[in-house]
Amino acid sequence: MEQILKLSEVAKLTRLSRATVYRASRNGSFPAAVRLSQRVMGWRRSDVEQWLQTRPKWISGPARSPGRKRRGASGGEAPAPGGEAPAPGGPLAALGAE
């Protein structure tokens, strides 16, 4: 008997968001869902695994942790224009204004 995956399992296995799984399934770029009941959809494991094998390798890079935003390379504030760090005491301190 064919194993059926729930949406959460498909999303985890493919590293796609739930919305992307639904959208790609509707437009034909992802395996079609199987209706399990009036409100429940599932995907055949073999179809999802075959899709994973045929997709380009550059797409299947590591997923980012959910809920974390990207930061710059330094992880802190961006340098001021011209590559200089912000002056201590605020932007007007460098001009001698208090």
N, C-alpha and C positions, 0 to 999 in steps of 0.2 A: 504494500500500500504506500502511496506517495505521501511524503511528509509535507504538511502545510505550515508555513511560517506566518506568524502574526506581523502586523505592521511594525511594531517595536523591534521585533527580531530582524526583519528585513532592513530597517534603518540602521541597526547596530552592525549587521553583517556587511552592508554596502557602504557604510559611512555617509549615507545620504540623509537629508532631513525627511521627516514624514511628508511634508508638502511636496518635496521634490520627487519622492517615490510615487505619490498619487499623480502628479503632473506628468511625469515621464511614462507612467503606465497608461495614462489616457492618450498621450500623443504617440505612443507606439515605440518609444526609444527604451522602454523597460518592459519586462514580461507582464502580460496581462494578469490582473487579479482574478481570483476565483471567489464568487459570492458564497459564503458559508451560511449566512442567514440574511434577514432583511437589512440588518445594520452592520454586519461583520464581513470583512474581506480578508483574504489570505493569499499567499503566493506559494507556488510549488517550489520546494527547495531546489530541485534539479534545474528549474528554469532560472532561478536567481544565481545559482552557482555557474551555470553556463554563461549567463550574462557577465558575471565577474571575470570569467576566463577570456572573454572576447573584447572587453573594454581596454582601451590603451593604458599602458602602464603609467604614463605621466599623470593620469587622472586619479589613480589609486594611491596617492601619497598619504602620509599620516594625517589623521583628523586632529583638529585642535580640540582642546578640552572645552566642553560646553560651559557657557557662562563666563569665559575669560576673554577679555579684549586684547587685541594686539597692542604691543608697545613698541617704541623705537628701539634701536639697537642698544642704547645705553640704559633704557628703562626709566630714565628721568625726564627732566624738562628738555625741550629742544633748545639748541643754542640760539642766541640772538642772531639777527641778520649779520653777515660778515664773519660768522664762525666764532664770535666772541661770547663768552659766558655772560649772563646778566650781571650787572654791577650790584654789589651788596647795598642794601638800603633802598632798593627800588630804582626805577628807570630814571628818575630825575636826580638821584644822588651823583651820577656820573657827570652831570652838568654843573654841579656845585649848588644846585637848588635844594632848599630844605623844606 
